[in-house]
């Protein structure tokens, strides 16, 4: 677990882990394809290829630039989101019908503001709650 380091302004990563009653391949497709990601997160033009630049349609916040930085099917996908953040999806097969899913949203810094001028501290708390709901939506999607 990441600890808060107030000396340099770094805030803890957002981290959510859940176990889904779904095969790892189904969860992988839900987090690594444009269609899958759109079903539970945001419309996008993701391709699971390292270096691929894409956009998340963040509704009122507009098109948010992203770049895939790591792809390790079906276990890990990471992308840069905006100017400061990294989002990582980690998958672990528990058995043929169960997958442990961990979301890690890093890059939080109390001394920084988002592209929209809001403090990371405020946005982090909002995003932590948002990710909790989104992970449940992902679970409902892959378990359907």
Steps between C-alpha positions, in 0.01 A plus 500: 500500500631843410538742787445872481824691469418858591858619465486481120121526461445146374159356587421127523397315186134419460478121521193276475510120494199279431440136412271443202314178420629507143786344303814712469461530120154657538633752754802570278275580204295734722809705595716474187260565211326819400157330510564337837632816664209705362250255651596585859732803495503761219472508121851476356717397206737274695710239327698263727834585338789660692554854373145533364360848564126516560230711661248443776176691447471655846161658432494856636882494528537426128738264325778398736832395342649163600789278395537125553830436679481128587311200363548150643195292395299391688662628818582869478415814304628847592439836340592861565191716547536873451817669614551337841321169548562134427216246509589131530269200481650182652329162454578174678330172419382336823338210315326449165194701611649754742724797433655740749495851357705790637475857382787735584469872420831671579665837449327697773691801632360751754713770334341454156173594336315327218468640148173651628666688786381277786733383775612137474401459867136584427482308171669192650227460763227539235674255266549245781122491554441495124736206447326303777172533305667432166664180629153380606372586151787301350407206722134515392611516136736200510274289722192551276 
